[in-house]
């Protein structure tokens, strides 16, 4: 293990544009960045908390940072992060994470949106971010803020542009089921699996007709197009059934969806306390895969909700964050996502994420370990 990971961080952040005026910088930009990364990993999420972290750990930080004018104030942290270019900030992180990890083979990238409820202020809507999550590696690959007067449909293409999609399977919920988005994924070398709902009524009607005809014709034949999975536990039973159809004769606009290969039906039957509910969801995909592969990526898509968004609210208190000024909320949200990725990828400490964060606050060696290792996908 590299015992001096901040040197690696300094290398990958060396080209990050400094938003401050030349000659008016009391602190090195890399010092501000590294202190913030360490503080957020240790559970400090507000600018005052980050500054206090730096003051309490200044002697240790001096072993690898210049700190030529001591620890920056909380106003300094706020000023820098509200003015940092979010896309440039993410590119530096992406280079750093890439240096720590080796992601090989097909990747599954789940794209989904999340609102930062606490950022709502002065009549403005809460900041809404669209993020990309590598489900197998538990890594946030990128995020884009949705413009105040726009929605995810305009943000998703901007997010896809900053991602390396070659060989990846991209899953997006129904709002992202757009012909242009499907084409962009294919143009960038990836495959798409997109949820379909009432926002595409003609497509949904054709998918339902396709699946209905297929199920009528193959009800008594096991042709490998259907798979059933059963989960039991905690007094509940879930039966998930997936059906994949590649005969698209009844899909009238199939040529408009770039390289469309199949449509998929996912039925979830859930029984709890004697009450049964059934939900049916529909998908289209360019992936030339089996029904088992479609079932896996559809199920794994919800990892961004359960393994990322929910954890950000419960462990990192993201919904309570009131930062909004300029790019501050977006950049701090990115720090939280990077901290989540590093904590999730640690396999040396059998503790909860919150407990790992507390351990990092008290144990500098463990913090260095978090900063120097990302688990590898086999």
C-alpha positions as CSV (number, residue, x, y, z in Angstrom):
1,X,0.0,0.0,0.0
2,X,1.2,3.5,-0.8
3,X,1.9,5.0,2.6
4,X,1.7,8.6,1.2
5,X,-1.5,8.8,-0.8
6,X,-1.8,12.6,-0.6
7,X,1.1,12.7,-3.0
8,X,-1.0,10.8,-5.5
9,X,-4.0,13.2,-4.9
10,X,-1.7,16.2,-5.5
11,X,-0.6,14.6,-8.8
12,X,-4.1,14.2,-10.1
13,X,-5.4,17.6,-8.9
14,X,-2.4,19.6,-10.1
15,X,-4.3,20.9,-13.1
16,X,-7.4,21.9,-11.3
17,X,-8.1,25.5,-12.1
18,X,-7.8,27.7,-9.0
19,X,-10.9,30.0,-8.8
20,X,-9.2,32.6,-6.7
21,X,-7.4,35.7,-8.0
22,X,-3.7,35.4,-8.6
23,X,-1.8,37.0,-5.7
24,X,-4.8,36.7,-3.3
25,X,-4.2,33.1,-2.2
26,X,-3.1,32.6,1.4
27,X,-3.4,28.8,1.1
28,X,-2.4,26.3,-1.6
29,X,-5.4,24.9,-3.5
30,X,-4.2,21.3,-3.0
31,X,-4.1,21.9,0.8
32,X,-7.7,23.0,0.8
33,X,-8.8,20.0,-1.4
34,X,-6.9,17.4,0.7
35,X,-8.2,18.7,4.0
36,X,-11.8,18.7,2.7
37,X,-11.4,15.1,1.4
38,X,-10.0,13.9,4.7
39,X,-12.7,15.7,6.7
40,X,-15.6,14.4,4.7
41,X,-14.3,10.9,4.9
42,X,-14.2,11.4,8.7
43,X,-17.8,12.5,8.9
44,X,-17.4,16.3,8.7
45,X,-19.9,17.7,6.2
46,X,-20.2,21.4,6.8
47,X,-17.6,24.1,6.1
48,X,-17.1,24.9,9.8
49,X,-16.7,21.2,10.6
50,X,-14.1,20.8,7.8
51,X,-12.2,23.8,9.2
52,X,-12.3,22.4,12.8
53,X,-11.1,19.0,11.5
54,X,-8.1,20.8,9.9
55,X,-7.3,22.6,13.1
56,X,-7.6,19.4,15.3
57,X,-5.4,17.4,12.9
58,X,-3.0,20.1,11.8
59,X,0.2,18.4,13.1
60,X,-0.6,15.3,11.1
61,X,-1.6,17.2,8.0
62,X,1.7,19.1,8.1
63,X,3.5,15.8,7.5
64,X,2.4,15.9,3.8
65,X,0.9,19.4,3.2
66,X,2.6,22.8,3.1
67,X,0.1,24.7,5.2
68,X,2.2,27.8,4.6
69,X,-0.4,29.9,6.5
70,X,-1.9,27.3,8.7
71,X,-5.3,25.8,8.4
72,X,-7.8,27.7,6.1
73,X,-10.9,29.3,7.7
74,X,-14.4,27.9,7.1
75,X,-15.0,31.0,4.9
76,X,-12.0,30.1,2.8
77,X,-13.3,26.5,2.3
78,X,-16.7,27.9,1.4
79,X,-15.3,30.5,-1.0
80,X,-13.2,28.0,-2.9
81,X,-15.8,25.2,-3.2
82,X,-18.6,27.6,-4.3
83,X,-16.4,28.7,-7.2
84,X,-14.6,25.5,-8.3
85,X,-15.7,24.3,-11.7
86,X,-17.7,21.1,-10.9
87,X,-16.8,19.3,-14.1
88,X,-13.1,20.0,-13.7
89,X,-13.3,18.9,-10.1
90,X,-14.9,15.6,-11.2
91,X,-12.3,15.0,-13.9
92,X,-9.6,15.2,-11.3
93,X,-11.4,12.8,-9.0
94,X,-12.0,10.4,-11.9
95,X,-8.3,10.4,-12.8
96,X,-7.4,9.7,-9.1
97,X,-10.0,6.9,-8.7
98,X,-8.9,5.4,-12.1
99,X,-5.3,5.3,-10.8
100,X,-6.5,3.4,-7.7
101,X,-8.7,0.9,-9.4
102,X,-8.7,-1.5,-12.2
103,X,-12.2,-1.9,-13.7
104,X,-12.2,-4.6,-16.3
105,X,-14.9,-6.3,-18.5
106,X,-18.4,-5.1,-18.9
107,X,-19.5,-2.5,-16.5
108,X,-23.0,-1.7,-15.3
109,X,-23.7,2.0,-14.9
110,X,-26.9,3.1,-13.3
111,X,-28.1,6.6,-14.0
112,X,-30.6,8.2,-11.6
113,X,-31.5,11.6,-10.1
114,X,-31.6,12.8,-6.5
115,X,-32.8,16.1,-4.9
116,X,-30.9,17.7,-2.0
117,X,-34.0,18.8,-0.1
118,X,-32.1,21.0,2.3
119,X,-30.8,23.2,-0.5
120,X,-34.2,24.7,-1.2
121,X,-34.2,28.4,-0.4
122,X,-35.5,31.8,-1.4
123,X,-38.1,30.5,-3.7
124,X,-35.6,28.3,-5.6
125,X,-36.2,24.6,-6.0
126,X,-33.9,22.2,-4.3
127,X,-30.7,21.3,-6.2
128,X,-31.3,18.2,-8.2
129,X,-28.3,16.0,-9.3
130,X,-28.2,13.2,-11.8
131,X,-25.5,10.7,-10.9
132,X,-23.9,7.7,-12.6
133,X,-23.1,4.7,-10.3
134,X,-20.9,1.7,-11.1
135,X,-22.9,-1.0,-9.3
136,X,-20.2,-3.7,-9.2
137,X,-17.5,-1.3,-7.9
138,X,-19.7,0.9,-5.6
139,X,-18.3,4.0,-7.3
140,X,-19.9,7.2,-8.3
141,X,-18.5,8.0,-11.8
142,X,-20.0,11.4,-12.3
143,X,-22.8,13.8,-11.5
144,X,-24.5,16.8,-13.2
145,X,-26.7,19.4,-11.7
146,X,-30.1,19.9,-13.3
147,X,-30.8,23.5,-14.3
148,X,-33.5,25.3,-12.3
149,X,-35.8,25.6,-15.3
150,X,-35.0,22.2,-16.8
151,X,-35.2,18.5,-15.9
152,X,-33.2,15.3,-16.1
153,X,-33.8,14.9,-19.8
154,X,-31.3,17.7,-20.5
155,X,-28.9,16.7,-17.7
156,X,-28.5,13.0,-18.7
157,X,-26.8,13.7,-22.0
158,X,-24.3,16.1,-20.3
159,X,-23.6,13.4,-17.7
160,X,-23.1,10.7,-20.4
161,X,-20.6,12.9,-22.2
162,X,-18.2,12.8,-19.3
163,X,-18.4,9.1,-18.9
164,X,-16.4,6.3,-20.6
165,X,-19.2,4.1,-21.8
166,X,-17.3,1.7,-24.1
167,X,-18.4,-1.8,-23.2
168,X,-20.8,-0.6,-20.5
169,X,-24.4,-1.4,-19.9
170,X,-26.3,1.8,-19.0
171,X,-29.6,1.6,-17.2
172,X,-31.9,4.7,-16.8
173,X,-35.4,5.1,-15.4
174,X,-38.4,6.1,-17.5
175,X,-37.6,9.8,-17.7
176,X,-34.4,9.0,-19.6
177,X,-36.2,6.8,-22.1
178,X,-35.5,9.1,-25.1
179,X,-34.4,8.2,-28.6
180,X,-31.6,10.7,-28.5
181,X,-30.3,9.3,-25.2
182,X,-30.4,5.7,-26.5
183,X,-28.4,6.9,-29.6
184,X,-25.9,8.7,-27.5
185,X,-25.2,5.6,-25.4
186,X,-24.6,3.5,-28.6
187,X,-22.5,6.3,-30.2
188,X,-20.2,6.2,-27.1
189,X,-19.8,2.4,-27.4
190,X,-22.3,1.3,-24.7
191,X,-25.5,-0.6,-24.5
192,X,-28.7,0.7,-23.0
193,X,-31.5,-0.9,-20.9
194,X,-34.2,1.8,-20.4
195,X,-37.4,1.7,-18.3
196,X,-40.6,2.5,-20.3
197,X,-43.7,4.1,-18.7
198,X,-46.5,6.4,-19.8
199,X,-44.2,9.1,-21.0
200,X,-43.7,6.9,-24.1
201,X,-47.4,5.8,-24.6
202,X,-47.0,4.4,-28.2
203,X,-43.9,2.5,-27.3
204,X,-45.5,1.1,-24.1
205,X,-48.5,0.0,-26.0
206,X,-46.4,-1.9,-28.5
207,X,-44.2,-3.5,-25.8
208,X,-47.4,-4.7,-24.0
209,X,-48.8,-6.1,-27.3
210,X,-45.4,-7.8,-28.1
211,X,-45.2,-9.4,-24.6
212,X,-48.9,-10.4,-24.6
213,X,-48.5,-12.2,-28.0
214,X,-45.3,-13.9,-26.9
215,X,-46.7,-15.2,-23.6
216,X,-49.9,-16.5,-25.4
217,X,-47.7,-18.4,-27.9
218,X,-45.2,-19.8,-25.5
219,X,-47.2,-20.4,-22.3
220,X,-46.6,-24.1,-22.5
221,X,-43.1,-24.0,-24.0
222,X,-39.8,-23.4,-22.1
223,X,-37.9,-21.4,-24.7
224,X,-35.4,-19.7,-22.4
225,X,-37.1,-16.3,-22.6
226,X,-38.3,-16.4,-19.0
227,X,-36.7,-16.7,-15.6
228,X,-38.2,-16.7,-12.1
229,X,-36.4,-15.7,-8.9
230,X,-37.8,-16.2,-5.4
231,X,-36.5,-14.4,-2.2
232,X,-37.8,-15.2,1.3
233,X,-37.0,-13.5,4.6
234,X,-38.2,-11.3,7.4
235,X,-41.8,-12.6,6.9
236,X,-41.8,-11.6,3.3
237,X,-41.7,-13.4,0.0
238,X,-40.8,-11.9,-3.4
239,X,-41.3,-13.7,-6.7
240,X,-39.6,-11.8,-9.5
241,X,-40.3,-12.9,-13.1
242,X,-38.5,-11.6,-16.1
243,X,-39.5,-12.2,-19.7
244,X,-37.3,-11.1,-22.7
245,X,-38.6,-10.9,-26.3
246,X,-36.5,-10.2,-29.3
247,X,-39.2,-10.5,-32.0
248,X,-40.0,-6.8,-32.4
249,X,-42.5,-7.0,-35.3
250,X,-45.2,-5.2,-33.3
251,X,-43.0,-2.3,-32.2
252,X,-43.9,0.2,-34.8
253,X,-41.0,2.7,-34.2
254,X,-38.3,0.1,-33.6
255,X,-36.0,1.7,-36.2
256,X,-36.1,5.0,-34.3
257,X,-34.5,3.4,-31.2
258,X,-30.8,2.9,-32.1
259,X,-29.9,-0.8,-32.3
260,X,-33.0,-2.0,-30.4
261,X,-32.6,-5.7,-29.6
262,X,-35.4,-6.7,-27.2
263,X,-38.1,-5.7,-24.8
264,X,-38.3,-7.0,-21.3
265,X,-41.1,-7.5,-18.7
266,X,-40.2,-7.5,-15.0
267,X,-43.1,-8.6,-12.7
268,X,-42.5,-8.4,-8.9
269,X,-45.0,-10.2,-6.7
270,X,-44.5,-9.4,-3.1
271,X,-46.3,-11.0,-0.1
272,X,-46.0,-9.6,3.4
273,X,-48.3,-10.3,6.4
274,X,-50.7,-12.1,4.1
275,X,-51.1,-9.2,1.7
276,X,-49.9,-9.6,-1.9
277,X,-49.0,-6.8,-4.3
278,X,-48.0,-7.1,-7.9
279,X,-46.0,-4.6,-10.0
280,X,-45.1,-4.9,-13.7
281,X,-42.3,-2.8,-15.3
282,X,-41.3,-2.6,-18.9
283,X,-37.9,-2.1,-20.5
284,X,-36.2,-1.8,-23.9
285,X,-32.6,-2.7,-24.6
286,X,-29.9,-2.8,-27.1
287,X,-28.0,-5.4,-25.1
288,X,-27.6,-8.7,-27.0
289,X,-27.9,-10.8,-23.8
290,X,-29.9,-13.5,-22.1
291,X,-32.9,-12.9,-20.0
292,X,-30.6,-13.6,-17.0
293,X,-28.4,-10.7,-18.0
294,X,-31.4,-8.4,-18.4
295,X,-32.7,-9.5,-15.0
296,X,-29.3,-8.8,-13.3
297,X,-28.9,-5.3,-14.6
298,X,-32.6,-4.4,-14.0
299,X,-32.3,-5.6,-10.4
300,X,-28.8,-4.0,-9.9
301,X,-30.1,-0.6,-11.1
302,X,-31.8,-0.1,-7.8
303,X,-28.4,-0.3,-6.2
304,X,-28.0,3.5,-6.8
305,X,-31.1,4.1,-4.7
306,X,-30.3,1.6,-1.9
307,X,-26.5,1.7,-1.9
308,X,-25.9,5.3,-2.8
309,X,-28.9,7.8,-2.4
310,X,-30.3,6.2,0.8
311,X,-26.9,6.0,2.4
312,X,-26.1,9.6,1.5
313,X,-29.2,10.7,3.4
314,X,-28.9,8.3,6.4
315,X,-25.1,8.3,6.9
316,X,-24.0,11.6,5.3
317,X,-27.1,13.6,6.2
318,X,-27.2,14.9,2.7
319,X,-30.9,16.0,2.8
320,X,-30.1,18.2,5.8
321,X,-27.3,20.0,4.0
322,X,-28.4,23.6,3.3
323,X,-25.5,24.6,1.0
324,X,-26.7,26.2,-2.1
325,X,-24.5,29.2,-3.1
326,X,-23.1,28.8,-6.7
327,X,-21.3,25.4,-7.0
328,X,-20.9,24.8,-3.3
329,X,-23.7,22.3,-2.9
330,X,-22.7,20.4,-6.1
331,X,-19.0,20.1,-5.1
332,X,-19.8,19.2,-1.5
333,X,-22.2,16.5,-2.8
334,X,-19.4,15.2,-5.0
335,X,-17.1,15.0,-1.9
336,X,-19.8,13.0,-0.1
337,X,-20.1,10.6,-3.0
338,X,-16.4,10.0,-3.2
339,X,-16.3,9.4,0.5
340,X,-19.1,6.9,0.2
341,X,-17.2,5.1,-2.6
342,X,-14.0,4.9,-0.7
343,X,-15.8,3.7,2.5
344,X,-17.8,1.1,0.7
345,X,-14.7,-0.3,-1.1
346,X,-12.8,-0.9,2.1
347,X,-12.8,-4.6,3.0
348,X,-10.3,-4.5,5.8
349,X,-12.7,-3.2,8.5
350,X,-15.9,-5.2,9.2
351,X,-18.0,-2.2,10.4
352,X,-20.8,0.0,9.2
353,X,-20.0,3.0,7.0
354,X,-20.7,5.4,9.9
355,X,-18.3,3.3,12.2
356,X,-15.7,3.3,9.5
357,X,-15.9,7.1,9.2
358,X,-15.5,7.4,13.0
359,X,-12.5,5.1,12.8
360,X,-10.9,7.2,10.1
361,X,-11.4,10.3,12.4
362,X,-9.5,8.6,15.2
363,X,-7.0,6.4,13.2
364,X,-4.7,8.2,10.7
365,X,-3.4,4.9,9.4
366,X,-6.9,3.7,8.5
367,X,-7.6,7.0,6.8
368,X,-4.5,6.7,4.7
369,X,-5.6,3.2,3.8
370,X,-9.0,4.5,2.6
371,X,-7.3,7.1,0.5
372,X,-5.0,4.6,-1.2
373,X,-7.2,1.6,-2.1
374,X,-10.2,0.9,-4.3
375,X,-11.4,-2.7,-4.6
376,X,-11.0,-4.4,-7.9
377,X,-13.8,-6.0,-9.9
378,X,-12.8,-9.5,-10.8
